[in-house]
Amino acid sequence: MGKTFKNPLLDPGPDPWVYKENDMYYLMITIGNRLDLWKSRTLSGISKGECKTIWTPPLAGINSKNIWAPEIHRINGKWYVYFTANDGVGDDESRKIFVLENNSEDPFTGQWIERGYVNTEYPGLDGTVFEYKDQLYFVYAGYGHFPAYGSALYIAEMTDPWTLTGENVMLTKPEYEWEMQGGMAINEGPVILKRKSKLFLVYSASATWSDDYSLGMLTLSANSDVMKPSAWEKSTQPVFKKSLENKVFAPGHNSFVESPDGTEDWIVYHAIPESEGGGQRSTRIQKIYWKADGTPEFGIPLATDDLIPVPSGED
């Protein structure tokens, strides 16, 4: 066996987001009171890479507290960070998704400019962006039509990286028992996975502190309109869930990224090391596989004592 590593990569490490640009990996996690950015030329070593605080919140105001779930993206030659925040006074009804912009080639240099908050129709969190057929889209977990204690996933078209236009369309809401564990009915943490001509929307279900926090998936029918809920087929069972044997609980809130040489796809996610472990979320990664029909196979969460071969191209 060649070079290996063990999970977790970062502990604590909730809500991990990894983005690959050229030969560099960028990592962000929920810290709560600021936004930090890591960078590394290897995926397995990303938590040991250079780290920089790129934004600290004001002392008061609409984005001063509960800084959650940051994502970094490269759009039209500029860097953007999307993150959830509120005023610390209101609860879910005051959560918004804010945007930072950086014109520099390297996100560790230049200035991060606040572009305000995305004009979502509903209060929400966990915003993500993706491009499909030359149109930019935004997906977020919103507190809209669903009961106030839960969240559903909404999609909208974008005119620029911080502005939505048209209707916010609900794509999925909690409807199965596995989406309602931990005392809350939740669909959150949306992320897009692309594979050739196929498009998948992977999301987290149930309360993040529940052992049964897990991943669900929507699959877009070929050449369909992403804004039509009927074009997406929803998995009736979790596609990635806890492993009692491997002592991995509450796997979820993930992102996807390629290996350095582009031949492998990897899932980056957080999980809890013991049952009823609450907030002990750590960042983990493992390779995913592809079935003959072109759909992803996530397998089961790997144990922390497993020796995992590093992503292809790191050797």
Buried (B, 14 or more C-beta within 10 A) or exposed (E): EEEEBBBBBBBBBBBBBBBBBEEBBBBBBBBEEEBBBBBBBBBBBBBEBEBEEBBEBEEEEBBBBBBBBBBBBBBEEBBBBBBBBBBBEEEBEBBBBBBBBBEEEEBBEBEBEEBEBBBBBBBBBBBBBBBEEEEBBBBBBBBBEBEEEBBBBBBBBBEEBBBBEEEBBBBBBBBBEBBBBBEBBBBBBBBBBBBEEBBBBBBBBBBBBBBBBBBBBBBBEEEEEBBEBEBBEBBEEBBBBBBEEBBBBBBBBBBBBBBBEEEBBBBBBBBBBEEEBEEBBBBBBBBBEEEEEEBBEBBBBBBBEEEBBBBBBBE
